[in-house]
Amino acid sequence: MKKALILIGYQNDYFAQDGMLRSVVEESSKVTDIIRNTVNLIENIKNIPIISTPIIFSKNYEELTDPVGILKTIKSVNAFKEGTSGSETIDEIKVFGDKITEIPGKLGLNAFINTSLDKYLKDNEVEHVLLAGTVASICIDSTGRSAYERGYKVTMLSDCISGRTVFEKDFYCDEIFPLYANVETSLKHYK
C-alpha cells in the first residue's frame, strides 16, 4: 500500500520566535518537540511522497467572509498573509527543498478543500496518508477525517502533532483520532 506524508502548518506564524500564533501551539510543540521529530522523519523516510499544504491568505483576506473561531483570529492578527515571512515554511522544513512537494490553495481547516491534494494522491497511487503538523483539533482532524471519508487509510503521527494545549493534543491522539485512524509515532515509519 503506497503511503504519503502530509505536513500541515509548518509555517513561521506558528513556529518562528516572532510567529503571530506561536503561543497557540508552543506548549504542546515543546513537549513533543514536533519539529525535531518531523525533521528526523523526513531525513529517514524513504520512497514516499512528502507533501506540504500551507495556509496562505491574500493581503486583504478577501477569502474570509465573516470568519469565526481560528479563522477569525488569523485575520485579526494578520497571520498567514501572502508575501509575509509568517506565511513561509519554517527553515527546518524548507531546507529539504524539492524533497517536499508543496500543494497550495489551503484557505481553511481541511487540506483537501480548494487544493489539488486529492488529485495528487490519486495520480501517485497513494492509498495511505501519514499526517503531521498542527493544530490537532483543527486542521489535523479536519484533514484526517476528510482523507478517511475519501477512502484513504489514515495514520496520525502522535510525536509530530501539536495542539493548542498538551491536554488537547493528547485527548485527540488518545480518544478522537482512533475513531478513524491509526495513531503511531514517527519511528515506526523510518526506512
Backbone as ProteinMPNN parsed JSONL, in Angstrom:
{"seq_chain_A": "MKKALILIGYQNDYFAQDGMLRSVVEESSKVTDIIRNTVNLIENIKNIPIISTPIIFSKNYEELTDPVGILKTIKSVNAFKEGTSGSETIDEIKVFGDKITEIPGKLGLNAFINTSLDKYLKDNEVEHVLLAGTVASICIDSTGRSAYERGYKVTMLSDCISGRTVFEKDFYCDEIFPLYANVETSLKHYK", "coords_chain_A": {"N_chain_A": [[0.853, -1.182, 0.0], [0.797, 2.06, -1.029], [2.226, 4.906, 0.494], [1.946, 8.345, 1.68], [3.367, 11.246, 3.121], [1.877, 13.87, 4.781], [2.313, 17.185, 5.493], [1.254, 19.656, 7.683], [0.787, 23.006, 8.374], [3.422, 23.817, 9.061], [4.654, 26.468, 9.413], [5.977, 29.81, 9.678], [4.334, 31.598, 11.187], [3.259, 29.959, 13.124], [5.515, 28.673, 14.293], [7.946, 30.195, 14.344], [10.104, 32.386, 16.281], [8.979, 34.949, 16.358], [6.431, 34.448, 15.532], [3.03, 35.016, 14.731], [1.061, 33.367, 15.848], [2.371, 31.704, 17.548], [2.145, 31.286, 20.333], [-0.134, 29.798, 20.492], [0.462, 27.126, 19.909], [2.787, 26.563, 21.214], [3.272, 25.36, 23.798], [2.456, 22.579, 23.582], [4.01, 21.845, 21.416], [6.634, 21.996, 22.325], [6.651, 20.012, 24.285], [6.304, 17.653, 22.834], [8.149, 18.102, 20.921], [7.808, 18.585, 18.105], [8.938, 19.617, 15.731], [11.641, 18.744, 15.632], [11.177, 15.959, 15.649], [9.728, 15.689, 13.27], [11.571, 16.573, 11.342], [13.539, 14.579, 11.679], [12.027, 12.401, 10.813], [11.544, 13.08, 8.085], [14.166, 13.001, 7.18], [14.696, 10.295, 7.435], [12.693, 8.782, 6.239], [11.837, 6.895, 3.39], [11.332, 6.725, -0.144], [8.649, 7.614, -0.391], [6.113, 9.978, -1.243], [6.354, 13.318, -0.009], [4.425, 15.85, 1.233], [3.572, 19.244, 1.489], [1.154, 21.421, 2.809], [0.52, 24.432, 2.921], [-1.201, 27.138, 4.586], [-2.306, 30.045, 3.19], [-3.275, 33.342, 2.928], [-4.775, 35.994, 0.959], [-3.607, 39.433, 0.767], [-5.611, 41.095, 1.769], [-7.348, 39.397, 2.948], [-9.619, 38.548, 1.555], [-10.784, 36.12, 1.047], [-11.905, 35.261, 3.367], [-14.941, 35.521, 4.469], [-16.892, 36.806, 6.89], [-15.535, 35.342, 9.075], [-15.146, 32.845, 11.689], [-14.045, 31.648, 14.934], [-10.848, 30.084, 14.808], [-10.153, 31.019, 12.262], [-11.104, 33.616, 12.305], [-9.443, 34.648, 14.264], [-6.951, 34.362, 12.967], [-7.249, 36.226, 10.886], [-7.601, 38.598, 12.398], [-5.122, 38.956, 13.64], [-3.47, 39.19, 11.531], [-2.205, 36.903, 10.402], [-0.517, 34.375, 8.433], [-0.466, 35.682, 5.974], [-0.25, 36.369, 2.552], [2.902, 36.9, 1.06], [4.243, 37.593, 3.377], [6.698, 36.91, 5.944], [5.65, 35.288, 7.884], [3.87, 33.547, 6.627], [5.498, 31.804, 5.338], [7.195, 28.635, 4.929], [8.716, 26.972, 7.67], [12.228, 27.232, 8.401], [13.518, 24.827, 9.084], [12.119, 22.872, 7.725], [12.028, 23.872, 5.157], [14.632, 23.519, 4.218], [14.73, 21.045, 3.016], [13.915, 21.331, 0.456], [13.244, 20.335, -2.844], [12.534, 17.781, -2.092], [10.197, 17.85, -0.841], [6.911, 18.264, -1.879], [5.028, 21.064, -2.507], [1.688, 21.828, -2.073], [-0.411, 24.208, -2.956], [-3.137, 26.46, -1.975], [-4.717, 25.947, 0.244], [-7.108, 27.291, 2.283], [-8.474, 27.132, 4.564], [-9.569, 24.886, 7.099], [-9.262, 22.261, 6.246], [-7.088, 20.344, 4.373], [-7.758, 19.24, 1.94], [-9.691, 20.767, 0.726], [-10.197, 23.171, -1.766], [-7.753, 22.673, -2.906], [-5.322, 20.759, -4.824], [-4.778, 18.375, -3.61], [-6.099, 15.8, -3.301], [-6.19, 14.929, -5.991], [-3.423, 14.849, -6.549], [-2.626, 12.797, -4.764], [-4.106, 10.622, -5.77], [-3.097, 10.533, -8.432], [-0.552, 9.688, -7.856], [-0.973, 7.219, -6.888], [-1.436, 6.822, -4.148], [-2.514, 5.317, -1.188], [-2.521, 5.406, 1.523], [-2.253, 7.751, 4.017], [-0.018, 9.649, 5.993], [-0.176, 11.805, 8.679], [1.121, 14.89, 9.857], [1.801, 17.697, 11.946], [0.127, 20.757, 12.755], [-2.915, 22.235, 13.759], [-3.912, 19.961, 16.214], [-6.721, 19.615, 16.895], [-7.943, 20.97, 14.896], [-6.939, 21.625, 11.943], [-5.496, 19.202, 11.538], [-7.298, 17.188, 12.405], [-9.54, 17.799, 10.73], [-8.455, 17.382, 8.145], [-7.613, 14.724, 8.369], [-10.044, 13.319, 8.827], [-11.362, 13.907, 6.44], [-9.655, 12.661, 4.605], [-10.003, 9.989, 5.372], [-12.753, 9.697, 4.782], [-12.602, 9.876, 2.051], [-11.565, 7.491, 1.373], [-8.942, 6.841, 1.989], [-6.434, 5.164, 3.906], [-5.566, 6.2, 7.131], [-3.006, 7.522, 9.133], [-2.082, 8.959, 12.123], [0.633, 10.764, 13.238], [1.695, 10.794, 16.239], [3.87, 11.931, 17.673], [4.595, 13.967, 16.087], [2.71, 15.891, 16.009], [1.038, 18.78, 17.139], [-1.0, 20.577, 19.507], [-3.391, 23.021, 20.701], [-3.097, 22.932, 23.37], [-1.342, 20.76, 25.653], [-3.076, 18.906, 26.779], [-5.221, 18.93, 24.913], [-3.943, 17.95, 22.553], [-3.132, 15.377, 23.45], [-5.661, 14.314, 24.117], [-6.945, 14.222, 21.604], [-5.217, 12.465, 20.254], [-5.5, 10.174, 21.822], [-8.29, 9.715, 22.098], [-9.944, 10.726, 19.947], [-8.747, 10.629, 17.261], [-8.302, 7.763, 17.011], [-10.824, 6.871, 16.273], [-11.076, 6.904, 13.555], [-8.583, 6.539, 12.489], [-5.201, 5.193, 12.54], [-2.961, 5.599, 15.267], [0.264, 6.422, 15.694], [3.818, 6.534, 16.445], [6.367, 8.473, 14.811], [8.673, 6.975, 14.493], [8.074, 4.39, 13.732], [7.886, 4.531, 11.022], [10.303, 4.907, 9.858], [12.685, 4.115, 7.371]], "CA_chain_A": [[0.0, 0.0, 0.0], [1.657, 3.236, -1.152], [1.993, 5.942, 1.501], [2.438, 9.71, 1.506], [3.418, 12.046, 4.339], [1.288, 15.2, 4.592], [2.739, 18.148, 6.507], [0.255, 20.715, 7.8], [1.01, 24.115, 9.298], [4.821, 24.058, 9.427], [4.857, 27.822, 8.923], [6.559, 30.718, 10.665], [3.366, 32.192, 12.11], [3.096, 29.025, 14.249], [6.713, 28.145, 14.937], [9.065, 31.134, 14.475], [10.114, 33.135, 17.547], [8.076, 36.095, 16.259], [5.205, 33.997, 14.884], [1.787, 35.612, 15.241], [0.255, 32.393, 16.596], [3.283, 30.779, 18.243], [1.64, 30.973, 21.674], [-1.232, 28.83, 20.367], [0.953, 25.738, 19.852], [4.12, 26.486, 21.812], [3.345, 24.417, 24.915], [2.423, 21.17, 23.152], [5.107, 21.615, 20.479], [7.851, 21.748, 23.099], [6.54, 18.742, 24.979], [6.536, 16.562, 21.884], [9.233, 18.538, 20.04], [7.349, 18.113, 16.793], [9.815, 19.991, 14.617], [12.767, 17.796, 15.623], [10.664, 14.644, 15.243], [9.351, 15.741, 11.859], [12.815, 16.628, 10.569], [14.115, 13.227, 11.724], [11.208, 11.547, 9.95], [11.821, 13.418, 6.686], [15.518, 12.51, 6.873], [14.767, 8.836, 7.473], [11.643, 8.129, 5.46], [12.328, 6.648, 2.036], [10.481, 6.271, -1.253], [7.242, 8.011, -0.363], [5.955, 11.425, -1.439], [6.172, 14.184, 1.152], [3.611, 16.954, 0.739], [3.285, 20.34, 2.404], [-0.082, 22.105, 2.441], [0.471, 25.666, 3.713], [-2.375, 28.014, 4.527], [-1.859, 31.394, 2.847], [-4.384, 34.199, 2.525], [-4.432, 37.222, 0.239], [-3.23, 40.531, 1.662], [-6.783, 41.702, 2.407], [-8.163, 38.292, 3.488], [-10.913, 38.547, 0.872], [-11.337, 34.75, 1.073], [-12.588, 35.044, 4.646], [-16.126, 36.337, 4.652], [-17.496, 36.558, 8.194], [-14.879, 34.201, 9.702], [-15.352, 32.565, 13.112], [-13.04, 30.792, 15.539], [-9.438, 30.253, 14.474], [-10.013, 31.842, 11.056], [-11.299, 35.0, 12.74], [-8.195, 35.006, 14.952], [-5.921, 34.512, 11.931], [-7.464, 37.509, 10.214], [-7.437, 39.727, 13.32], [-3.699, 39.161, 13.964], [-2.765, 39.255, 10.241], [-1.355, 35.716, 10.244], [-0.541, 33.596, 7.189], [-0.778, 36.607, 4.889], [0.582, 36.267, 1.359], [4.01, 37.833, 0.96], [4.87, 37.858, 4.668], [7.533, 35.799, 6.424], [4.801, 34.415, 8.696], [3.22, 32.522, 5.809], [6.519, 30.926, 4.763], [7.543, 27.379, 5.588], [9.821, 27.136, 8.619], [13.534, 26.905, 7.827], [13.85, 23.425, 9.333], [11.448, 22.078, 6.691], [12.391, 24.47, 3.878], [15.94, 23.021, 3.767], [14.562, 19.808, 2.249], [13.718, 21.733, -0.933], [12.415, 19.545, -3.761], [12.109, 16.506, -1.495], [8.821, 18.097, -0.393], [6.035, 18.891, -2.866], [4.073, 21.979, -1.897], [0.384, 21.919, -2.735], [-1.015, 25.454, -2.48], [-4.577, 26.64, -2.093], [-5.43, 25.731, 1.511], [-7.625, 28.552, 2.811], [-9.313, 26.815, 5.708], [-9.136, 23.872, 8.05], [-9.101, 20.963, 5.603], [-6.108, 20.446, 3.287], [-8.327, 18.74, 0.686], [-10.601, 21.756, 0.163], [-9.605, 24.245, -2.563], [-6.392, 22.292, -3.306], [-5.236, 19.579, -5.698], [-4.222, 17.285, -2.802], [-6.704, 14.51, -3.646], [-5.71, 14.577, -7.33], [-2.011, 14.476, -6.419], [-2.553, 11.478, -4.13], [-4.613, 9.626, -6.725], [-2.14, 10.441, -9.536], [0.625, 8.978, -7.357], [-1.466, 5.927, -6.409], [-1.33, 6.773, -2.7], [-3.684, 4.746, -0.512], [-2.337, 5.547, 2.97], [-1.641, 9.031, 4.329], [0.521, 9.89, 7.325], [-0.359, 13.229, 8.937], [1.971, 15.537, 10.853], [1.677, 19.147, 11.949], [-0.646, 21.465, 13.755], [-3.304, 22.063, 15.139], [-4.561, 18.649, 16.326], [-8.185, 19.655, 16.919], [-8.49, 21.771, 13.806], [-6.503, 21.215, 10.594], [-5.12, 17.789, 11.502], [-8.526, 16.413, 12.481], [-10.346, 18.023, 9.518], [-7.812, 16.725, 7.007], [-7.649, 13.28, 8.613], [-11.41, 12.815, 8.59], [-11.635, 14.008, 5.013], [-8.883, 11.599, 3.954], [-10.697, 8.735, 5.674], [-14.011, 9.675, 4.029], [-12.26, 9.706, 0.636], [-11.116, 6.12, 1.176], [-7.539, 6.633, 2.342], [-6.052, 4.724, 5.242], [-5.007, 7.387, 7.78], [-2.198, 7.353, 10.341], [-1.681, 10.195, 12.796], [1.956, 10.607, 13.843], [1.471, 11.493, 17.502], [5.035, 12.702, 18.109], [4.787, 15.031, 15.086], [1.464, 16.674, 16.022], [0.839, 19.632, 18.311], [-2.336, 21.125, 19.681], [-3.395, 24.303, 21.4], [-2.584, 22.592, 24.704], [-0.91, 19.36, 25.755], [-4.289, 18.12, 27.003], [-5.936, 18.789, 23.642], [-3.191, 17.046, 21.679], [-3.242, 14.018, 23.997], [-7.05, 13.882, 24.007], [-7.208, 13.856, 20.211], [-4.442, 11.257, 19.915], [-5.997, 9.025, 22.593], [-9.738, 9.493, 22.058], [-10.633, 11.129, 18.719], [-8.124, 10.059, 16.061], [-8.505, 6.316, 16.851], [-12.149, 6.568, 15.735], [-10.99, 6.756, 12.098], [-7.188, 6.46, 12.052], [-4.195, 4.624, 13.426], [-2.127, 6.597, 15.915], [1.584, 5.812, 15.877], [4.907, 7.501, 16.442], [7.058, 8.537, 13.53], [9.74, 5.974, 14.455], [7.585, 3.201, 13.053], [7.9, 4.751, 9.572], [11.679, 5.057, 9.358], [13.072, 3.019, 6.475]], "C_chain_A": [[0.894, 1.238, 0.0], [1.231, 4.34, -0.183], [2.452, 7.307, 1.004], [2.403, 10.386, 2.871], [2.878, 13.434, 4.019], [1.661, 16.072, 5.783], [1.768, 19.325, 6.504], [0.71, 21.761, 8.818], [2.444, 24.359, 9.728], [5.258, 25.414, 8.864], [5.312, 28.741, 10.058], [5.542, 31.315, 11.628], [2.994, 31.253, 13.253], [4.401, 28.78, 14.998], [7.9, 29.099, 15.072], [8.958, 31.9, 15.799], [9.131, 34.296, 17.521], [6.752, 35.736, 15.577], [3.957, 34.546, 15.556], [0.986, 34.668, 16.129], [1.12, 31.369, 17.333], [2.718, 30.353, 19.595], [0.522, 29.936, 21.629], [-0.725, 27.397, 20.467], [2.265, 25.522, 20.607], [4.231, 25.416, 22.891], [3.391, 22.968, 24.426], [3.526, 20.855, 22.153], [6.407, 21.316, 21.212], [7.816, 20.382, 23.762], [6.84, 17.591, 24.031], [7.682, 16.861, 20.938], [8.944, 18.134, 18.597], [8.26, 18.488, 15.648], [10.981, 19.015, 14.514], [12.312, 16.423, 15.144], [10.307, 14.607, 13.769], [10.586, 15.782, 10.965], [13.476, 15.253, 10.535], [13.347, 12.276, 10.817], [11.518, 11.814, 8.478], [13.202, 12.904, 6.274], [15.562, 10.993, 6.719], [13.731, 8.1, 6.642], [12.118, 8.005, 4.006], [11.188, 6.272, 1.095], [8.998, 6.539, -1.091], [7.171, 9.519, -0.597], [5.777, 12.142, -0.103], [5.54, 15.467, 0.631], [3.424, 17.988, 1.841], [2.053, 21.074, 1.897], [-0.226, 23.386, 3.265], [-0.852, 26.414, 3.545], [-1.867, 29.435, 4.293], [-3.059, 32.178, 2.312], [-3.888, 35.411, 1.748], [-4.211, 38.345, 1.247], [-4.42, 41.188, 2.358], [-7.762, 40.651, 2.963], [-9.544, 38.213, 2.843], [-11.565, 37.163, 0.859], [-12.16, 34.488, 2.329], [-13.755, 36.008, 4.788], [-16.802, 35.905, 5.943], [-16.875, 35.339, 8.891], [-15.224, 34.074, 11.189], [-14.163, 31.743, 13.614], [-11.622, 31.125, 15.12], [-9.252, 31.12, 13.233], [-10.225, 33.322, 11.372], [-10.037, 35.502, 13.442], [-7.078, 35.25, 13.95], [-6.04, 35.87, 11.255], [-7.169, 38.678, 11.153], [-5.973, 39.986, 13.683], [-2.824, 39.231, 12.705], [-1.791, 38.094, 10.033], [-1.54, 35.098, 8.861], [-0.935, 34.446, 5.971], [0.248, 36.45, 3.769], [1.68, 37.331, 1.378], [4.682, 38.175, 2.271], [5.725, 36.663, 5.082], [6.708, 34.819, 7.252], [4.142, 33.306, 7.904], [4.213, 31.517, 5.234], [6.731, 29.665, 5.596], [8.726, 27.625, 6.516], [11.119, 26.631, 7.994], [13.889, 25.431, 7.965], [13.235, 22.483, 8.297], [11.86, 22.567, 5.305], [13.708, 23.901, 3.328], [15.84, 21.737, 2.939], [14.227, 20.072, 0.786], [12.765, 20.844, -1.709], [12.012, 18.181, -3.231], [10.647, 16.607, -1.047], [8.065, 18.818, -1.5], [5.047, 19.788, -2.138], [2.813, 22.033, -2.737], [-0.326, 23.142, -2.167], [-2.541, 25.413, -2.534], [-5.351, 26.472, -0.806], [-5.811, 27.082, 2.11], [-8.512, 28.334, 4.029], [-8.709, 25.681, 6.509], [-8.726, 22.558, 7.399], [-8.181, 21.098, 4.387], [-6.612, 19.901, 1.954], [-9.181, 19.795, -0.026], [-9.811, 22.86, -0.532], [-8.162, 23.942, -2.98], [-6.467, 21.108, -4.269], [-4.668, 18.37, -4.944], [-4.787, 15.927, -3.195], [-6.232, 14.034, -5.019], [-4.257, 14.118, -7.284], [-1.88, 13.067, -5.827], [-3.015, 10.384, -5.086], [-3.637, 9.431, -7.888], [-0.895, 9.653, -9.144], [0.27, 7.646, -6.692], [-1.285, 5.731, -4.903], [-2.636, 6.243, -2.115], [-3.672, 4.997, 0.99], [-1.623, 6.866, 3.237], [-1.206, 9.074, 5.79], [0.412, 11.387, 7.553], [0.529, 13.706, 10.075], [1.724, 17.031, 10.796], [0.82, 19.682, 13.072], [-1.887, 22.075, 13.109], [-4.158, 20.794, 15.214], [-6.077, 18.712, 16.161], [-8.79, 20.363, 15.72], [-8.043, 21.19, 12.463], [-6.127, 19.744, 10.5], [-6.374, 16.924, 11.507], [-9.374, 16.569, 11.214], [-9.769, 17.282, 8.317], [-7.846, 15.213, 7.167], [-9.015, 12.669, 8.35], [-11.742, 12.83, 7.101], [-10.892, 12.922, 4.242], [-9.58, 10.256, 4.153], [-11.98, 8.617, 4.843], [-13.79, 9.526, 2.528], [-11.665, 8.337, 0.347], [-9.652, 5.854, 1.465], [-7.423, 6.011, 3.728], [-5.317, 5.911, 5.853], [-4.208, 6.975, 9.011], [-1.799, 8.728, 10.855], [-0.358, 9.928, 13.507], [2.005, 11.434, 15.126], [2.652, 12.337, 17.971], [5.389, 13.821, 17.126], [3.547, 15.907, 14.979], [1.434, 17.515, 17.285], [-0.6, 20.127, 18.328], [-2.245, 22.479, 20.354], [-2.909, 24.142, 22.838], [-2.111, 21.142, 24.659], [-2.136, 18.469, 25.936], [-5.027, 17.876, 25.696], [-5.249, 17.785, 22.727], [-3.333, 15.599, 22.154], [-4.665, 13.471, 23.869], [-7.373, 13.443, 22.577], [-6.463, 12.576, 19.83], [-4.994, 10.014, 20.607], [-7.465, 8.689, 22.329], [-10.418, 9.774, 20.712], [-10.041, 10.464, 17.479], [-8.357, 8.559, 15.918], [-9.892, 5.922, 16.325], [-12.109, 6.368, 14.216], [-9.565, 6.55, 11.588], [-6.354, 5.622, 13.013], [-3.426, 5.78, 14.042], [-0.817, 5.903, 16.261], [2.615, 6.916, 16.019], [5.605, 7.435, 15.099], [8.124, 7.445, 13.398], [9.33, 4.723, 13.697], [7.73, 3.314, 11.52], [9.274, 5.048, 9.013], [12.01, 3.873, 8.48], [14.555, 3.052, 6.264]], "O_chain_A": [[1.667, 1.44, 0.936], [0.05, 4.663, -0.057], [3.226, 7.42, 0.054], [1.51, 10.126, 3.678], [3.359, 14.097, 3.101], [1.363, 15.741, 6.93], [1.495, 19.917, 5.459], [0.983, 21.439, 9.974], [2.656, 25.072, 10.708], [6.104, 25.498, 7.974], [5.062, 28.476, 11.234], [5.869, 31.52, 12.797], [2.46, 31.711, 14.264], [4.391, 28.688, 16.226], [8.798, 28.82, 15.867], [7.873, 32.045, 16.362], [8.511, 34.604, 18.539], [6.038, 36.617, 15.099], [3.837, 34.543, 16.781], [0.309, 35.111, 17.057], [0.644, 30.293, 17.694], [2.805, 29.18, 19.961], [0.262, 29.267, 22.628], [-1.398, 26.542, 21.043], [2.79, 24.408, 20.63], [5.189, 24.643, 22.897], [4.279, 22.212, 24.821], [3.943, 19.701, 22.052], [7.193, 20.477, 20.771], [8.823, 19.675, 23.8], [7.555, 16.656, 24.393], [8.144, 15.97, 20.224], [9.732, 17.435, 17.959], [8.35, 17.741, 14.673], [11.277, 18.513, 13.43], [12.983, 15.795, 14.326], [10.554, 13.609, 13.091], [10.637, 15.098, 9.942], [13.926, 14.808, 9.479], [13.943, 11.443, 10.133], [11.731, 10.876, 7.709], [13.383, 12.428, 5.154], [16.374, 10.467, 5.958], [13.887, 6.909, 6.372], [12.733, 8.927, 3.47], [10.227, 5.604, 1.476], [8.172, 5.779, -1.596], [8.072, 10.253, -0.192], [5.131, 11.63, 0.811], [6.055, 16.093, -0.296], [3.15, 17.641, 2.99], [1.92, 21.322, 0.699], [-1.014, 23.422, 4.21], [-1.516, 26.331, 2.512], [-1.096, 29.967, 5.092], [-3.752, 31.749, 1.389], [-2.728, 35.805, 1.865], [-4.574, 38.231, 2.418], [-4.258, 41.778, 3.427], [-8.866, 40.988, 3.391], [-10.522, 37.856, 3.499], [-12.778, 37.055, 0.678], [-13.01, 33.597, 2.349], [-13.58, 37.163, 5.176], [-17.236, 34.76, 6.067], [-17.591, 34.407, 9.26], [-15.548, 35.058, 11.854], [-13.381, 31.213, 12.825], [-11.232, 32.292, 15.079], [-8.289, 31.883, 13.158], [-9.588, 34.183, 10.765], [-9.616, 36.641, 13.24], [-6.341, 36.229, 14.064], [-5.047, 36.574, 11.076], [-6.544, 39.653, 10.737], [-5.614, 41.12, 14.003], [-1.6, 39.319, 12.794], [-0.68, 38.291, 9.542], [-2.572, 35.273, 8.213], [-1.636, 33.986, 5.07], [1.454, 36.404, 4.012], [1.428, 38.5, 1.669], [5.614, 38.979, 2.284], [5.502, 35.542, 4.625], [7.039, 33.635, 7.311], [3.879, 32.232, 8.446], [3.807, 30.485, 4.698], [6.478, 29.642, 6.801], [9.631, 28.392, 6.188], [11.11, 25.72, 7.167], [14.493, 24.849, 7.064], [13.781, 21.413, 8.03], [12.023, 21.766, 4.385], [13.882, 23.81, 2.113], [16.785, 21.388, 2.232], [14.249, 19.154, -0.034], [11.627, 20.622, -1.296], [11.218, 17.489, -3.867], [9.955, 15.6, -0.893], [8.512, 19.85, -2.001], [4.316, 19.333, -1.258], [2.86, 22.252, -3.947], [-0.791, 23.119, -1.028], [-3.145, 24.478, -3.059], [-6.531, 26.818, -0.754], [-4.948, 27.909, 2.407], [-9.215, 29.245, 4.469], [-7.489, 25.535, 6.585], [-7.916, 21.819, 7.959], [-8.464, 21.876, 3.476], [-5.95, 20.085, 0.932], [-9.372, 19.723, -1.24], [-8.873, 23.418, 0.039], [-7.427, 24.852, -3.365], [-7.533, 20.536, -4.496], [-4.138, 17.447, -5.562], [-4.02, 14.986, -3.404], [-5.908, 12.858, -5.188], [-3.898, 13.118, -7.905], [-1.114, 12.246, -6.331], [-2.377, 9.337, -5.191], [-3.373, 8.298, -8.29], [-0.258, 9.025, -9.99], [1.1, 7.029, -6.025], [-1.017, 4.623, -4.439], [-3.723, 6.671, -2.504], [-4.691, 4.823, 1.659], [-0.516, 7.083, 2.745], [-1.909, 8.61, 6.688], [0.86, 12.17, 6.715], [0.677, 13.043, 11.101], [1.466, 17.579, 9.724], [0.789, 19.143, 14.178], [-1.83, 22.401, 11.923], [-5.029, 20.581, 14.371], [-6.652, 17.954, 15.38], [-10.008, 20.361, 15.542], [-8.732, 20.332, 11.912], [-6.407, 19.1, 9.489], [-6.496, 16.014, 10.687], [-9.872, 15.577, 10.68], [-10.499, 16.636, 7.566], [-8.083, 14.495, 6.195], [-9.121, 11.617, 7.718], [-12.328, 11.885, 6.573], [-11.45, 12.327, 3.32], [-9.726, 9.48, 3.208], [-12.258, 7.563, 4.271], [-14.692, 9.096, 1.81], [-11.299, 8.047, -0.792], [-9.165, 4.752, 1.214], [-8.225, 6.302, 4.616], [-4.527, 6.564, 5.171], [-4.674, 6.181, 9.829], [-1.252, 9.551, 10.12], [-0.244, 8.98, 14.285], [2.317, 12.625, 15.098], [2.446, 13.368, 18.612], [6.373, 14.535, 17.32], [3.351, 16.589, 13.973], [1.761, 17.034, 18.37], [-1.309, 20.102, 17.322], [-1.156, 23.017, 20.552], [-2.385, 25.078, 23.443], [-2.443, 20.396, 23.737], [-2.23, 17.405, 25.325], [-5.415, 16.745, 25.401], [-5.89, 16.881, 22.191], [-3.618, 14.704, 21.358], [-4.852, 12.297, 23.549], [-8.003, 12.406, 22.371], [-7.019, 11.705, 19.16], [-4.96, 8.921, 20.04], [-7.845, 7.518, 22.335], [-11.393, 9.101, 20.378], [-10.76, 9.805, 16.729], [-8.592, 8.097, 14.802], [-10.109, 4.764, 15.969], [-13.002, 5.736, 13.651], [-9.357, 6.402, 10.383], [-6.752, 5.375, 14.152], [-3.259, 6.825, 13.413], [-0.79, 4.931, 17.017], [2.333, 8.084, 15.753], [5.455, 6.471, 14.348], [8.44, 7.036, 12.28], [10.172, 4.069, 13.082], [7.699, 2.305, 10.815], [9.412, 5.4, 7.842], [11.654, 2.74, 8.805], [15.094, 2.215, 5.541]]}, "name": "protein", "num_of_chains": 1, "seq": "MKKALILIGYQNDYFAQDGMLRSVVEESSKVTDIIRNTVNLIENIKNIPIISTPIIFSKNYEELTDPVGILKTIKSVNAFKEGTSGSETIDEIKVFGDKITEIPGKLGLNAFINTSLDKYLKDNEVEHVLLAGTVASICIDSTGRSAYERGYKVTMLSDCISGRTVFEKDFYCDEIFPLYANVETSLKHYK"}
